[in-house]
Amino acid sequence: MGDLNMMYESMMRRCGLPVALLFVATSIAYAQDARELQHFGSSAVPANVAAHNAEVAIVDAGGEAALQIQLAPEGESWVAIQAPEGVWDCAGATGVAVEFKNASSEAVQIRVRLENPGPHGPSAGVSEPVSVPPGETIIAEIEFGGSKGSPFWGMRGVPLAGRGSRDHNVDATQLAVIRVYPEGPGAAVSVQVRAVRTFGEAPRFRDEIPFPFIDRFGQFMHDT
């Protein structure tokens, strides 16, 4: 096992990746300067919340107001939280964290998508699947990713960040919609949205990684 770990460590260092990524999974907590994007403080559904083939209402969730979402089992069904002023400028943040509570006795499978202005759809932004166990409250974190103009566009991973750091076509400075919809056809979905905030700090890969960084053998060419 020791030899295997040494081999992995050597491989990670050659690729410019933090060795700890191989063994430790970490979670991102709300930053102290996390920005609240949506507040549910009254009995009325906010005017910037839109629903298609779905029902929404403000409910009491343990002494705090929450947005109750009921998604239909068939057809296109979604609830969209739209930026009140057209867009949110989330420059400097890693992404958006949405707090969900499942008050039902069945697990909920949904998807959350961050979108820029324009027609909605899979190409309009980035999305992540979210599973909320029965009776549980979870925080789903959806990262903005980079932009199509990034030097890392098309890569499945980048030095210092690792796998999954691929670029996406969402601009954090032009976040227009946070959309919630079913992961797939099936039973009706009922879930509560309790908070919507930004989280983390955007990585500055352009400044931290020297170019070029891959040699003719496809290996990371700089000391780590």
N, C-alpha and C positions, 0 to 999 in steps of 0.2 A: 504493500500500500504506500510505503514511504517513497519508493522509486516512482510510482505512478503520480504521486503528488508533485514530486520534483519535475517530472516530465511536463505536467500541466502548467506548473509555475513557469518553467522555461518557455513554453509555448506562449503563455499569456504575455510574458515580458517582451518576447520578440514581436508580438502584435501590438504592443503598446497598451495593453489592457490591464486594469487593476487586478492583481492576483485575488483579492478578496471577493471579486465578483463570482469566482468559481465555486466558492464554498458558502458564502453568506448571502441570504436574501434580505434586503432592507426595505422598509416602507418609508414613504415621505409624509411627514406630518405637516399640518398647517404651519406656514411661516408666520413669524410675529407680525409681519406686514401684509398678511393675506388680505385680499380685498373682497368684501362681500359684493357679489354681483346681483343677487336677488334676495329681497326680504319679504316674508309673508307675515306681516304684522297686523292685519285687519281681518274682518270677517268676509270681505269681498275678494274675489279672485282678481289679481292685478290685471290692468288693462293690457299689459304687454305679454300676457299668457294666451296663446292661441291653441285651439284643439280641433283636430280633424277626425271624425268618426271615433270620438273619445269624450269622456266626461271629466270635468274638473270641479273641485270644491275646496274651500278652506276648512280644515278640521283642527280640533284640539289634539295635539300629540304630546301628552304628558306635560301640559301646562304651556306648551309653545305652539304657535300656529304653524301648520304645514299644508302643503298643496297635495290633496288626494287626487290621484290619477287613476282612471279606469279606462283601459285600452280594450278595444274590441278584438275578438278572436279571429275575425275574418276581414278581409279587405285592408286597404291602407289605413292605418290608425296611428296617430302620433299626437304628442303635446309638445309645443314649442315655447320656450322662454326666450323672448326677443329683447334685444337691447333697447331700453326705453328711448335713448337718443339716437338710435340707428345702429351704432356699433359700440362695443366696449374696447377700449385701448388697454390691452393686458400685457404690454411690452415689459419684459423683464421677468415674467412669471413662467414657470414650467408648463402649467396647464390649468385645468378647471377641476375642482373637487366637488362632487355632488353627494350630499348625505341622503341616503334612502332608508326608509323603514318599511318592513313588510309585516303588517298587522294580521295577515292571514295565516292559515295553517298549511299552506302549500308554498314551495319555493317559487320565486319569481325570476323569470329569465327575460331581460330587457337589453336594449342597446342604447347608448348615449352618443350623440354625434355633435361635434362642434363645427359650426359652419360660418363661412364668410358670406358677405352679401351676394345675392343672386339666387337662381333656381336651386332648390334643395335636391339632394340626391347623394348617392355614394361618392361622387366625384366632387362634392361641394365642400368637403372637410375631412375630419378624422373622426373615427368612431371606435368604441370599445364595447365588447359584451360585458354585461353586469349580471351577476347572480346574487339574489338576496334570499338567504335562508328564511324559513318561516319564523316569525317572531323576532327577527334580528334587525339591527341597524348597522349599516355599513357605509363606508365612504368610498365612492368610486372616483378614481383619478384618471383623467383623460389628458394626455400630453398634447401640446400644440405641435411638437416636432419642428423641423426646419422648414425652409421654403424651397420651391423648385429652383431658385437661383443659388442654392447652397453648393459649395464645392463637393459636398458629400452626397449629392443627389444620386439615387439609385443604389447606394450601398446598403447591405443588410446590417452592417455594424460599422462603428468608427472607433479609432483609438480613443482611450480614456473613458468611453461610454459603454462599449460592448455591444452585444447583439440587441436588436430591437430598436436601435437608434436611427432607424431609417427616416428619410425625409418625407414630409407630407405636404399637401397643397392647402394648408390653412395658414393665414396670416394672423398672428396673435394681436396685432395692432388694429385688426378689423374684424373682431369677433362679433357676429351679428345674431346668431341663434344657438341655443342649446336645446337639442331635440331629443326626446325620449320616445322610443317606439318598441314594439315587441321584437324579440330576437328571431321569432319565426311564427308561422301559423300554429294555432292550437287553442288552448283555453284562454278565457279572458284574463287580463292582467290587472291587478289592483296593487298600487304601491304609493307610498307617501314620499314627497320631496321635502326635506326639512331645512336644508341650507345649500347655498350655491356660492362657492368662493374660488378665488385663484389659489394656487399653491406653488411653493418652490421658487427657485431662481433659475432663469434660463441659462444653460451652459454656453460658454463662449468658446466653442471649438475652433473658430477661425483664429483666435488669438493664441490658443494653447497648443495647437498642433502645427509644426513646421511643414512646409511644402517644398519639394515632394517628400512623402513619408514612406513610400514603398520602393524597395530596390528591384532589380531585374529578376530576382527569384520570388517576388511577391511577398517579401517579409518586411516587417517594420524596420526601418533603417536608422533610427535614432536611439540614443541611450535613454533609458527610463530610470 
